[in-house]
Amino acid sequence: MLVELSIPICAGDGTKLCAALVAGALSKSFRDLLLYPLDTLKTQAQVPGAAGFKEFNFRAAYAGIAPVLLLSLPAGASYFGTTELIEMALASPAPYMTDWFFVTSIPHSLVAGAGASVISWAVRTPAEVLKSRAQAFGTSPWQEAKRLIQMQGATSLYRGYGATLARAVPFDATRQSLFEELSLLIGDATSRGVVAGVVAALVTQPLDAVKTRLQVYDRDMSWFSCVQDMIANDGLSVLWAGALERGIICGLSGALLFGTYGKIDEWVISFIVALQTAGISSLIA
């Protein structure tokens, strides 16, 4: 029996949004899986007393990967889906939005990147806390989650969320806007992703160092107190610890994320259009 199933989000103007959700989820997961060992090296460089690689093996390189992969799909979907929604809204703003400063004066890609960052990290931060501790000290992410919740409540999984946003919002806004603005100079999405990722990493490196330190230690302290403590104990250079690793990660991440996102996005749109052209969404026997 042939049955037509309508999927509103994937119909009409929603086709691009539907493709963004799927492509974002898959490209983010692919990026996290491939670059995770470099992220482990970066975290260990930023945390004094980190366990270090006694042996460079699969288990050490991928310590704490489970919660990251668990939340990569929704985090990636929320980031690119929100980016698409914001850019669609700003491209045809409602009458009451036409005088807003960010609609008239700020590049829409900058606003979209910042807004998407807030939503994405609301999903992703618990995994970031657990993976940072696993990378630095070799703890089990699930046992660490249980310990934190028992000792400090569920909100402890959002430790350093403010610092995360302080780093992530300017990073994502810079990377997203650079990626789109560079299209006039660099046609290839993968190459643009590399440049945008490296520049955004350099701009936000000190913020990333503070974010990591806040997430791996149990002490409650403000962002400014953490900066003072880091500089007092380890010197000003500590704010640039892991900069090389992070620059490589963000360059490769930009290439993988935007390169694979573009390809998957095209495939998903083509698939949806083919279904719509055929007039069916599913065959049910």
Backbone bond lengths (Angstrom), bond angles and torsions (degrees), N, CA, C in turn:
res aa  C-N    CA-C-N  psi(-1)  N-CA   C-N-CA  omega(-1)  CA-C   N-CA-C  phi
1 M - - - 1.459 - - 1.523 109.15 -
2 L 1.303 117.90 134.87 1.458 123.09 -179.17 1.529 108.89 -95.72
3 V 1.322 115.77 122.27 1.463 120.56 -177.58 1.526 108.89 -127.88
4 E 1.336 115.74 132.65 1.464 119.76 177.30 1.528 109.56 -93.19
5 L 1.346 115.49 123.87 1.448 120.66 178.06 1.517 108.59 -111.05
6 S 1.312 117.62 120.79 1.467 120.20 -179.81 1.520 109.86 -87.73
7 I 1.335 116.24 137.84 1.452 122.72 175.85 1.518 106.23 -121.30
8 P 1.354 118.61 95.08 1.455 121.22 -171.38 1.517 114.56 -53.48
9 I 1.338 117.49 -41.35 1.460 120.16 -176.40 1.523 111.63 -64.86
10 C 1.339 116.90 -22.39 1.459 121.18 -177.95 1.520 112.23 -104.05
11 A 1.330 116.58 17.18 1.458 120.04 179.96 1.522 109.59 -110.23
12 G 1.324 115.86 146.47 1.460 120.56 176.63 1.516 112.32 58.22
13 D 1.365 115.37 -128.53 1.456 120.54 -179.23 1.525 112.52 -66.64
14 G 1.328 116.15 -17.00 1.458 119.26 -179.96 1.517 114.12 -74.62
15 T 1.334 118.15 -7.28 1.460 120.83 -179.69 1.522 111.25 -59.45
16 K 1.331 116.46 -45.33 1.463 120.41 -179.82 1.526 111.20 -64.70
17 L 1.320 116.90 -38.28 1.460 120.18 178.89 1.516 111.36 -66.79
18 C 1.321 116.62 -44.14 1.462 121.10 178.64 1.536 110.35 -60.21
19 A 1.332 115.83 -43.70 1.463 120.25 178.58 1.518 111.16 -64.58
20 A 1.336 117.13 -38.00 1.463 121.07 179.51 1.527 111.15 -63.88
21 L 1.326 117.05 -40.15 1.464 120.91 179.31 1.526 111.55 -63.09
22 V 1.328 116.37 -47.07 1.466 120.88 -178.31 1.525 110.42 -69.18
23 A 1.328 116.92 -48.65 1.463 120.86 -177.64 1.520 111.03 -64.67
24 G 1.326 117.20 -39.01 1.455 120.58 179.30 1.514 111.88 -64.29
25 A 1.322 116.81 -43.56 1.466 120.78 179.92 1.523 111.50 -62.60
26 L 1.316 117.22 -46.33 1.464 121.03 -176.62 1.524 112.24 -71.80
27 S 1.335 117.75 -42.49 1.462 120.04 -178.20 1.520 111.17 -68.10
28 K 1.329 117.57 -36.61 1.467 121.13 178.49 1.523 110.55 -66.38
29 S 1.312 117.64 -42.79 1.463 120.72 179.30 1.528 111.20 -64.61
30 F 1.319 116.56 -41.80 1.466 121.69 178.36 1.522 110.24 -62.41
31 R 1.312 116.77 -43.54 1.463 121.83 179.88 1.529 110.78 -62.60
32 D 1.344 117.52 -47.44 1.465 121.18 -177.99 1.516 111.77 -62.48
33 L 1.314 117.06 -42.26 1.455 121.24 -178.57 1.522 111.45 -65.18
34 L 1.308 117.36 -42.02 1.462 121.54 -174.50 1.526 112.62 -74.74
35 L 1.326 117.30 -37.31 1.466 120.64 -172.75 1.527 113.61 -100.44
36 Y 1.298 117.95 4.23 1.458 120.62 -174.40 1.531 113.75 -58.77
37 P 1.343 120.76 -43.09 1.471 119.49 178.71 1.529 113.43 -57.57
38 L 1.325 118.14 -37.97 1.461 120.69 176.76 1.526 110.86 -66.33
39 D 1.318 116.68 -36.39 1.464 120.39 178.02 1.522 110.23 -65.89
40 T 1.320 117.16 -35.41 1.463 120.87 176.67 1.521 110.39 -63.32
41 L 1.319 117.72 -44.08 1.464 121.81 177.48 1.528 110.90 -60.98
42 K 1.321 116.62 -41.89 1.463 121.16 179.89 1.517 111.06 -62.49
43 T 1.328 117.36 -45.65 1.460 121.63 -179.36 1.520 110.78 -62.04
44 Q 1.337 116.88 -43.40 1.453 120.07 -178.84 1.525 111.81 -66.92
45 A 1.316 117.69 -31.02 1.462 121.20 177.42 1.525 111.43 -69.52
46 Q 1.330 116.81 -25.65 1.460 121.16 -176.33 1.524 113.59 -91.71
47 V 1.334 117.92 -11.97 1.468 120.88 -173.70 1.522 110.78 -116.26
48 P 1.331 118.53 110.06 1.466 120.51 175.36 1.525 110.55 -61.30
49 G 1.307 116.58 136.49 1.454 120.37 179.98 1.507 113.70 83.14
50 A 1.329 117.15 9.09 1.467 120.36 177.60 1.512 110.24 -63.26
51 A 1.323 115.82 152.88 1.460 121.10 -174.74 1.520 112.68 -60.09
52 G 1.310 117.93 -37.31 1.464 121.07 -178.16 1.518 111.57 75.86
53 F 1.323 115.24 166.24 1.457 120.14 178.60 1.525 109.38 -89.30
54 K 1.330 116.29 99.31 1.459 118.64 172.21 1.522 109.17 -69.58
55 E 1.294 115.21 -37.63 1.455 122.39 172.88 1.513 107.85 -136.86
56 F 1.326 115.64 131.73 1.466 118.67 178.51 1.521 107.99 -84.36
57 N 1.329 114.84 86.62 1.459 119.27 -179.36 1.527 108.88 -125.22
58 F 1.287 114.78 175.48 1.469 120.91 -175.07 1.518 111.38 -59.72
59 R 1.327 116.71 -42.97 1.465 120.73 -176.24 1.521 111.40 -64.13
60 A 1.329 116.73 -42.64 1.463 120.43 -179.82 1.524 110.94 -69.37
61 A 1.333 116.25 -43.26 1.465 120.50 -176.89 1.521 112.20 -65.28
62 Y 1.335 116.53 -32.70 1.466 120.62 -176.71 1.530 112.69 -109.33
63 A 1.338 117.10 26.85 1.463 120.49 176.66 1.530 110.25 -60.21
64 G 1.320 116.42 125.82 1.462 120.93 177.62 1.518 114.83 82.82
65 I 1.329 118.17 13.74 1.466 120.71 -175.71 1.534 112.56 -72.01
66 A 1.334 118.16 -26.77 1.468 120.75 -172.47 1.530 113.41 -58.43
67 P 1.346 119.71 -53.17 1.469 117.80 -179.91 1.526 113.13 -65.44
68 V 1.330 116.39 -28.53 1.463 119.93 178.12 1.518 110.56 -65.19
69 L 1.332 116.73 -48.19 1.457 120.09 179.38 1.522 111.05 -65.35
70 L 1.330 116.38 -34.18 1.466 120.59 -179.85 1.525 111.16 -61.61
71 L 1.332 116.34 -37.45 1.459 120.40 -176.40 1.529 113.70 -102.89
72 S 1.334 117.36 -1.84 1.466 120.01 179.73 1.525 111.69 -63.96
73 L 1.327 116.43 -41.43 1.467 119.45 -178.94 1.530 111.96 -61.43
74 P 1.347 118.58 -54.41 1.469 117.55 179.13 1.531 113.17 -67.82
75 A 1.339 117.82 -32.12 1.468 120.17 179.56 1.525 110.71 -67.20
76 G 1.339 116.08 -44.36 1.461 120.29 179.22 1.521 111.89 -65.99
77 A 1.329 115.25 -42.32 1.468 119.29 178.72 1.520 111.05 -64.05
78 S 1.336 116.80 -41.90 1.469 119.88 -178.54 1.520 111.08 -68.34
79 Y 1.344 117.47 -35.77 1.467 119.41 -179.29 1.531 111.09 -66.79
80 F 1.321 116.67 -56.37 1.464 119.14 -176.26 1.522 111.77 -72.88
81 G 1.330 117.51 -31.50 1.458 119.67 176.20 1.520 111.52 -65.31
82 T 1.349 116.46 -43.07 1.459 120.46 178.29 1.525 111.04 -66.48
83 T 1.334 116.34 -40.32 1.471 120.28 177.32 1.522 110.33 -57.62
84 E 1.315 116.21 -45.88 1.463 121.30 -179.17 1.528 110.74 -64.51
85 L 1.320 116.98 -43.76 1.466 120.93 -179.72 1.529 111.64 -62.50
86 I 1.337 116.59 -44.48 1.463 120.25 -178.33 1.525 110.81 -66.11
87 E 1.338 116.57 -43.89 1.459 119.00 -179.73 1.527 111.40 -66.27
88 M 1.332 117.19 -35.67 1.463 120.00 176.11 1.526 110.72 -65.41
89 A 1.336 116.36 -41.22 1.461 120.72 -178.99 1.526 111.24 -67.53
90 L 1.332 117.49 -40.29 1.459 120.67 -177.93 1.528 112.08 -76.54
91 A 1.331 116.38 -24.75 1.465 119.33 178.45 1.526 111.20 -69.06
92 S 1.339 115.93 -33.24 1.473 121.18 177.16 1.521 108.07 -131.88
93 P 1.334 116.40 72.60 1.470 119.88 -173.37 1.522 112.99 -67.64
94 A 1.318 114.64 148.75 1.461 120.48 174.68 1.531 109.01 -66.58
95 P 1.326 117.68 156.72 1.477 120.38 -177.41 1.524 114.16 -52.62
96 Y 1.345 116.88 -39.23 1.461 119.41 -177.87 1.529 112.93 -72.02
97 M 1.352 117.67 -10.77 1.459 121.06 -179.17 1.523 113.10 -95.80
98 T 1.316 118.38 -9.48 1.465 120.85 -170.02 1.526 113.72 -66.32
99 D 1.315 118.02 -20.00 1.464 120.14 179.35 1.530 112.40 -101.24
100 W 1.333 117.74 -0.16 1.456 119.54 -179.47 1.518 109.66 -69.77
101 F 1.330 116.31 139.39 1.456 121.95 -174.59 1.528 112.51 -59.03
102 F 1.346 116.05 -44.85 1.465 117.91 -175.67 1.529 112.34 -71.86
103 V 1.321 117.06 -17.40 1.469 120.11 177.19 1.524 110.43 -81.28
104 T 1.334 116.00 -37.63 1.467 119.98 -173.41 1.519 114.06 -94.95
105 S 1.342 118.68 -26.40 1.467 120.57 -169.14 1.520 115.29 -121.02
106 I 1.321 119.47 -19.96 1.462 122.02 -176.43 1.521 109.42 -106.58
107 P 1.351 117.88 135.33 1.468 119.55 177.17 1.529 111.37 -51.81
108 H 1.302 116.03 131.62 1.459 120.30 -176.37 1.525 112.54 -60.97
109 S 1.335 117.27 -31.94 1.461 120.07 178.60 1.522 111.46 -65.42
110 L 1.341 116.83 -31.54 1.465 121.23 177.67 1.526 110.21 -67.78
111 V 1.316 116.39 -44.60 1.466 121.58 178.60 1.531 110.10 -65.73
112 A 1.329 116.31 -41.91 1.462 120.67 -178.57 1.522 111.04 -64.69
113 G 1.331 116.94 -42.50 1.459 120.35 179.67 1.517 112.03 -64.00
114 A 1.336 116.59 -41.39 1.463 120.50 179.63 1.527 111.04 -66.74
115 G 1.329 116.95 -45.91 1.459 120.74 -179.41 1.520 112.47 -64.31
116 A 1.334 115.82 -41.65 1.465 120.05 179.54 1.516 111.14 -65.71
117 S 1.323 116.60 -33.43 1.464 120.69 179.94 1.524 111.51 -62.95
118 V 1.328 116.47 -43.28 1.464 120.77 -179.90 1.530 110.84 -60.63
119 I 1.317 116.42 -45.47 1.472 120.79 -178.62 1.528 110.97 -68.66
120 S 1.314 117.05 -45.65 1.458 121.39 -177.19 1.525 112.03 -62.21
121 W 1.329 116.71 -43.00 1.465 119.30 -177.54 1.518 112.67 -75.35
122 A 1.320 117.68 -19.84 1.458 119.21 171.58 1.525 110.47 -64.44
123 V 1.322 115.56 -30.71 1.465 121.71 177.14 1.527 110.91 -81.75
124 R 1.294 116.92 -39.30 1.468 122.49 -165.52 1.527 115.18 -92.39
125 T 1.324 119.12 -20.92 1.465 121.21 -171.76 1.527 114.67 -56.92
126 P 1.350 121.40 -43.43 1.463 118.78 178.25 1.529 112.78 -55.83
127 A 1.307 117.78 -40.30 1.462 120.54 178.06 1.521 110.30 -66.80
128 E 1.328 117.69 -36.31 1.460 121.62 179.69 1.527 111.22 -64.51
129 V 1.324 116.82 -41.43 1.462 121.10 178.41 1.524 110.56 -62.92
130 L 1.315 116.31 -48.26 1.463 120.55 -176.27 1.522 111.97 -68.91
131 K 1.325 117.91 -39.80 1.464 119.61 -178.92 1.517 111.10 -71.29
132 S 1.348 118.16 -34.66 1.464 120.36 178.25 1.518 111.22 -63.13
133 R 1.322 116.80 -40.78 1.463 120.83 178.79 1.528 111.29 -69.52
134 A 1.312 116.54 -39.34 1.462 120.04 177.81 1.531 110.75 -65.42
135 Q 1.334 117.03 -41.10 1.459 120.76 179.88 1.522 111.88 -66.58
136 A 1.327 116.18 -38.16 1.462 120.06 -175.73 1.529 112.83 -80.19
137 F 1.323 116.50 -40.80 1.462 119.39 -170.45 1.524 114.27 -121.84
138 G 1.316 118.32 -0.15 1.457 120.88 176.73 1.509 114.16 74.62
139 T 1.335 118.19 19.58 1.459 120.70 -179.14 1.529 110.57 -78.84
140 S 1.327 115.40 155.50 1.460 120.23 174.08 1.525 108.34 -73.68
141 P 1.322 118.33 127.57 1.468 118.88 -178.42 1.516 113.24 -61.72
142 W 1.347 117.12 -34.22 1.465 119.13 -178.31 1.518 110.83 -74.04
143 Q 1.353 117.71 -40.31 1.454 120.15 176.62 1.529 111.10 -66.68
144 E 1.332 115.77 -36.37 1.460 120.20 178.70 1.526 110.06 -66.91
145 A 1.329 116.87 -38.85 1.464 120.12 177.43 1.524 110.50 -62.38
146 K 1.313 116.62 -44.41 1.467 121.39 178.80 1.520 110.81 -62.00
147 R 1.339 116.87 -44.04 1.466 121.19 -179.16 1.536 111.28 -63.54
148 L 1.329 116.33 -45.83 1.458 120.10 -178.87 1.526 112.08 -63.06
149 I 1.330 116.12 -43.21 1.466 120.20 -178.88 1.523 110.81 -66.12
150 Q 1.338 116.92 -41.03 1.459 120.70 179.59 1.522 111.66 -65.79
151 M 1.328 116.23 -38.98 1.466 120.67 -175.37 1.531 112.69 -83.69
152 Q 1.327 117.28 -39.71 1.465 119.90 -169.30 1.534 113.71 -128.80
153 G 1.320 117.30 -0.88 1.459 119.49 179.93 1.521 112.10 90.43
154 A 1.323 115.61 169.50 1.460 121.09 -175.73 1.525 112.71 -64.21
155 T 1.332 116.74 -26.58 1.468 118.86 -179.55 1.521 112.56 -65.46
156 S 1.333 117.27 -16.79 1.467 120.20 178.89 1.527 111.50 -64.78
157 L 1.345 116.73 -21.12 1.461 119.62 177.89 1.527 111.26 -72.66
158 Y 1.333 115.42 -9.95 1.467 120.26 175.62 1.532 111.17 -106.98
159 R 1.327 115.12 23.53 1.461 119.39 177.40 1.531 109.36 -57.79
160 G 1.305 115.93 132.03 1.463 119.94 178.57 1.517 114.12 76.08
161 Y 1.351 116.99 15.95 1.461 119.17 -178.71 1.530 111.45 -62.94
162 G 1.339 115.43 -40.38 1.462 119.10 177.57 1.513 111.83 -61.47
163 A 1.343 116.05 -43.68 1.460 120.46 177.95 1.521 110.82 -67.26
164 T 1.334 115.99 -34.29 1.464 119.97 177.31 1.523 110.38 -62.65
165 L 1.342 116.76 -45.20 1.459 119.66 178.28 1.523 111.49 -66.94
166 A 1.336 116.68 -35.64 1.464 119.96 178.91 1.525 110.94 -61.69
167 R 1.321 116.38 -29.63 1.468 120.54 176.29 1.514 111.90 -91.09
168 A 1.344 116.88 -42.83 1.458 120.90 -171.23 1.522 113.20 -72.35
169 V 1.333 117.78 -39.34 1.468 120.05 -177.01 1.532 111.26 -63.02
170 P 1.350 119.29 -52.21 1.475 117.38 176.80 1.520 113.29 -65.29
171 F 1.344 117.39 -32.59 1.459 119.86 178.46 1.526 111.17 -64.90
172 D 1.331 116.46 -52.38 1.462 120.18 -177.22 1.524 111.84 -67.61
173 A 1.347 116.33 -37.31 1.459 119.19 178.39 1.529 110.52 -64.93
174 T 1.338 116.00 -43.65 1.469 120.40 179.30 1.516 110.78 -64.89
175 R 1.326 116.60 -46.97 1.468 120.24 -177.05 1.524 111.32 -65.18
176 Q 1.327 117.05 -44.56 1.461 120.57 -177.47 1.528 110.88 -65.27
177 S 1.333 116.61 -44.85 1.469 119.49 -177.92 1.527 110.98 -69.43
178 L 1.339 117.94 -40.43 1.464 120.69 177.87 1.523 110.82 -63.39
179 F 1.337 115.62 -42.25 1.461 119.84 -179.41 1.524 110.98 -57.74
180 E 1.327 117.12 -42.93 1.461 120.02 -177.87 1.526 112.07 -78.76
181 E 1.344 117.27 -37.81 1.461 119.49 -179.17 1.527 111.94 -69.53
182 L 1.323 117.30 -30.19 1.466 121.24 -179.14 1.524 112.73 -74.69
183 S 1.322 117.24 -5.59 1.469 120.01 -178.12 1.528 112.16 -61.03
184 L 1.334 117.02 -24.91 1.463 120.27 178.63 1.528 111.77 -73.92
185 L 1.338 116.06 -24.54 1.465 120.76 -178.13 1.523 112.48 -102.74
186 I 1.332 116.19 -36.23 1.467 121.54 -176.12 1.519 108.61 -124.85
187 G 1.293 116.74 113.48 1.460 120.19 -176.71 1.514 113.80 -77.21
188 D 1.334 117.51 -32.25 1.461 121.27 -175.14 1.522 110.79 -77.30
189 A 1.339 117.28 125.64 1.459 121.70 -177.18 1.520 112.21 -64.55
190 T 1.327 117.72 -36.39 1.457 120.83 -179.79 1.521 111.25 -63.69
191 S 1.340 117.35 -44.82 1.468 121.50 179.71 1.524 111.11 -65.96
192 R 1.317 116.52 -40.87 1.461 119.80 177.11 1.521 111.12 -62.94
193 G 1.319 116.24 -37.54 1.457 120.59 178.49 1.512 112.11 -62.83
194 V 1.334 117.54 -38.22 1.465 121.76 178.60 1.531 109.95 -62.86
195 V 1.323 116.68 -52.29 1.469 121.56 -177.84 1.525 110.74 -61.02
196 A 1.319 116.82 -48.02 1.465 121.06 -178.35 1.524 111.29 -62.56
197 G 1.327 116.47 -39.65 1.457 120.56 -179.38 1.514 112.81 -67.41
198 V 1.323 117.63 -43.76 1.469 121.36 -178.76 1.527 110.64 -66.20
199 V 1.320 117.67 -45.46 1.468 120.97 -179.78 1.532 110.57 -62.27
200 A 1.314 116.85 -45.36 1.468 120.35 179.82 1.523 110.83 -63.62
201 A 1.334 117.50 -35.94 1.462 121.27 178.76 1.522 111.24 -65.02
202 L 1.319 117.33 -43.92 1.462 121.07 -179.94 1.529 111.37 -64.08
203 V 1.320 116.34 -40.44 1.466 120.72 -178.22 1.525 111.64 -64.86
204 T 1.319 117.23 -34.18 1.472 121.05 -171.75 1.528 113.90 -110.46
205 Q 1.329 119.59 9.27 1.454 121.83 -175.14 1.530 114.29 -55.11
206 P 1.339 120.28 -49.52 1.467 118.75 179.60 1.529 112.84 -58.85
207 L 1.320 116.96 -35.65 1.461 120.70 179.03 1.523 111.02 -65.45
208 D 1.323 116.79 -35.10 1.454 121.06 179.12 1.523 111.14 -68.87
209 A 1.339 116.85 -38.74 1.461 120.92 179.04 1.527 110.76 -62.51
210 V 1.326 117.31 -41.48 1.463 121.82 178.84 1.528 110.42 -67.76
211 K 1.315 116.34 -42.43 1.463 120.67 179.56 1.525 111.23 -58.47
212 T 1.324 117.19 -45.82 1.460 120.97 -179.25 1.521 111.21 -62.91
213 R 1.333 116.28 -44.16 1.469 119.82 -179.18 1.527 111.62 -62.09
214 L 1.315 117.84 -41.01 1.465 120.93 179.77 1.526 112.02 -65.05
215 Q 1.322 116.51 -32.41 1.463 119.84 -174.47 1.524 113.71 -82.21
216 V 1.320 117.94 -24.10 1.466 118.62 -174.18 1.520 113.35 -93.99
217 Y 1.334 117.98 -16.99 1.455 120.26 -179.23 1.521 111.25 -104.62
218 D 1.340 115.62 150.64 1.456 120.91 -177.32 1.528 113.06 -82.69
219 R 1.315 116.87 -12.66 1.464 119.14 -178.89 1.531 111.05 -67.82
220 D 1.328 115.42 135.31 1.459 120.21 175.67 1.527 108.28 -87.37
221 M 1.294 117.26 120.21 1.458 121.28 177.64 1.517 109.55 -150.21
222 S 1.303 115.47 156.66 1.450 120.24 178.05 1.523 110.05 -75.86
223 W 1.328 114.24 166.76 1.468 120.04 178.66 1.520 110.77 -59.16
224 F 1.319 117.55 -44.70 1.455 121.15 -177.94 1.531 111.64 -69.42
225 S 1.327 117.07 -36.42 1.455 120.32 176.75 1.520 110.96 -64.41
226 C 1.322 115.19 -38.34 1.465 119.95 178.85 1.526 110.49 -64.34
227 V 1.328 117.10 -43.19 1.467 120.67 178.17 1.525 110.53 -60.96
228 Q 1.322 117.72 -45.59 1.456 121.87 179.43 1.516 111.11 -61.54
229 D 1.335 116.39 -42.26 1.459 121.26 -179.87 1.526 111.10 -65.34
230 M 1.298 116.95 -42.19 1.461 121.33 -179.83 1.533 111.15 -63.18
231 I 1.322 116.46 -46.72 1.464 120.53 -177.85 1.529 110.92 -68.32
232 A 1.353 116.35 -39.99 1.458 120.38 -179.21 1.527 111.61 -63.90
233 N 1.328 116.96 -39.02 1.471 120.75 -175.60 1.524 113.98 -89.40
234 D 1.337 116.96 -32.46 1.460 119.63 -171.41 1.529 114.14 -124.98
235 G 1.325 117.57 -1.60 1.455 119.73 179.23 1.518 112.89 87.15
236 L 1.327 115.80 166.01 1.457 121.28 -177.13 1.527 112.51 -63.22
237 S 1.331 116.03 -29.52 1.471 119.84 -177.08 1.524 112.76 -64.77
238 V 1.355 116.88 -17.21 1.462 119.53 -178.95 1.519 111.39 -62.26
239 L 1.346 116.50 -26.99 1.456 119.72 179.75 1.527 112.15 -68.45
240 W 1.333 116.32 -13.86 1.455 120.73 178.72 1.526 111.87 -110.71
241 A 1.335 116.00 10.56 1.465 119.81 176.93 1.525 109.52 -63.41
242 G 1.313 116.42 133.83 1.467 120.82 179.98 1.510 113.85 79.16
243 A 1.361 117.26 9.90 1.469 119.71 -177.03 1.522 112.07 -63.80
244 L 1.337 116.60 -40.38 1.468 119.67 179.88 1.515 110.75 -62.97
245 E 1.336 115.10 -49.61 1.469 119.22 -179.71 1.526 110.89 -60.71
246 R 1.339 115.82 -41.76 1.461 118.67 -178.17 1.524 111.58 -69.29
247 G 1.323 116.90 -37.34 1.457 119.58 177.53 1.520 111.38 -61.43
248 I 1.336 116.11 -42.36 1.469 120.75 177.91 1.524 110.09 -65.23
249 I 1.342 115.48 -44.74 1.462 120.09 -179.59 1.524 111.08 -59.73
250 C 1.327 115.98 -48.17 1.469 119.73 -174.95 1.523 111.88 -70.69
251 G 1.341 116.71 -32.27 1.455 119.33 175.43 1.518 111.10 -66.41
252 L 1.322 115.82 -49.50 1.467 120.35 178.38 1.526 110.99 -66.63
253 S 1.338 115.64 -36.88 1.459 119.63 179.10 1.523 111.00 -62.60
254 G 1.340 115.88 -43.79 1.460 119.26 178.12 1.513 111.96 -60.99
255 A 1.357 115.29 -40.74 1.465 119.58 179.01 1.526 110.88 -63.95
256 L 1.323 116.29 -48.03 1.462 120.79 -177.64 1.524 111.74 -69.32
257 L 1.331 115.36 -45.74 1.463 119.80 -174.67 1.523 111.55 -64.35
258 F 1.336 116.32 -52.09 1.459 119.47 -177.09 1.528 112.07 -78.00
259 G 1.344 116.24 -34.09 1.461 119.49 178.37 1.511 112.33 -65.23
260 T 1.348 115.91 -50.97 1.467 119.49 -179.81 1.517 111.20 -71.81
261 Y 1.342 117.01 -34.22 1.463 120.12 178.49 1.528 110.53 -59.55
262 G 1.329 116.13 -46.23 1.464 119.75 -179.04 1.517 112.44 -60.41
263 K 1.332 115.85 -43.38 1.471 120.07 -179.09 1.536 110.89 -66.68
264 I 1.339 115.68 -48.42 1.464 119.28 -178.68 1.524 110.32 -63.99
265 D 1.332 116.21 -39.24 1.460 121.28 178.96 1.531 110.45 -58.39
266 E 1.336 116.64 -44.38 1.463 120.86 178.78 1.524 111.16 -63.20
267 W 1.335 116.28 -43.07 1.466 120.34 -179.43 1.530 110.89 -63.26
268 V 1.341 116.42 -44.95 1.460 120.24 -177.28 1.532 110.42 -65.12
269 I 1.330 117.09 -43.78 1.465 120.57 178.44 1.526 110.53 -60.83
270 S 1.346 116.35 -44.18 1.462 120.32 179.06 1.524 111.03 -61.34
271 F 1.335 116.11 -39.79 1.460 121.05 -179.96 1.526 111.01 -65.85
272 I 1.338 116.33 -45.00 1.466 120.77 -179.66 1.526 110.70 -64.57
273 V 1.334 115.90 -43.99 1.465 120.26 179.53 1.523 110.29 -62.30
274 A 1.343 116.56 -38.90 1.466 120.12 178.87 1.528 110.58 -63.24
275 L 1.342 116.16 -41.49 1.453 119.86 177.91 1.518 111.83 -64.82
276 Q 1.339 115.32 -42.70 1.466 119.64 -179.95 1.524 110.99 -65.87
277 T 1.340 115.94 -37.91 1.470 120.26 179.06 1.527 110.56 -65.03
278 A 1.339 114.77 -39.68 1.460 119.47 179.12 1.524 111.94 -73.38
279 G 1.356 115.03 -18.33 1.464 118.87 177.76 1.496 113.93 82.81
280 I 1.364 117.56 14.89 1.461 120.33 179.57 1.516 108.68 -137.36
281 S 1.330 115.63 156.19 1.462 121.97 173.60 1.513 110.63 -114.98
282 S 1.309 117.20 -18.68 1.459 119.17 -178.67 1.524 110.45 -161.80
283 L 1.305 114.56 153.32 1.459 120.05 172.41 1.508 108.54 -111.85
284 I 1.323 115.40 123.29 1.463 119.92 179.28 1.517 108.04 -118.11
285 A 1.267 114.63 120.24 1.475 118.27 -178.80 1.527 109.97 -76.46
